């Protein structure tokens, strides 16, 4: 559950930059959003693997 909480925190941290990019047309914020989205993607994949491992260990 710790990784899931990290994912939620990372998404919340990205929200302000996403708002700046989409609503205020701040190009630098778009670059930051892309970087954070890459981190989110990696963390989400780690969570998927962890969930699958836990699921398989209970069989």
N, C-alpha and C positions, 0 to 999 in steps of 0.2 A: 504494500500500500504506500510505502515511502516514495517509490518512483512515480506513482500516480499523483501524489501530492506535489512532487517536483514538476510534473507536467502541467498541472493546473497553475502553479505559481509562474512557470515560464510563459504560459499563455496570457496570464494576467499582466505580466511585465511587458509583453509585446503589444498589448492593446493600445497603449497611448501612442506608440510609434505608428501603428496601423491607422489610427485615427488621424494623426498628422499627415500621413501619406495620402490617404483617401479623401480627407475632407479639407486639408489645407495645402495640398500639393507640395509638400516638403519632400524633395527627392532623396535627401540623405536618410530620411526616416524609412523610405522604401528599401534602401540598402540594409538598414538595421533589421527591418522586418524579414527580409530574405535570409539573413544570417540566423535570426532566432527561429525561423521556420525550419531551417536545416537542423538545428538543435532539437526542436520539437519532433521532427521526423525520426531522428536517431533514438530519442528517448521513448517514443511511441513503439518503435521496433523492439527495443529492449524490453518494454512491458509486455508486448505480444509474446516474445520468447519466454519470458518468465512465467506468464500465465499458462502457456502451453506446457512448460516443464512441470509446473505444479499439477496441472490437470492430468498429465500422463503419469505422474508419480502416485496418484491416488487410484490408479487402475489395478 
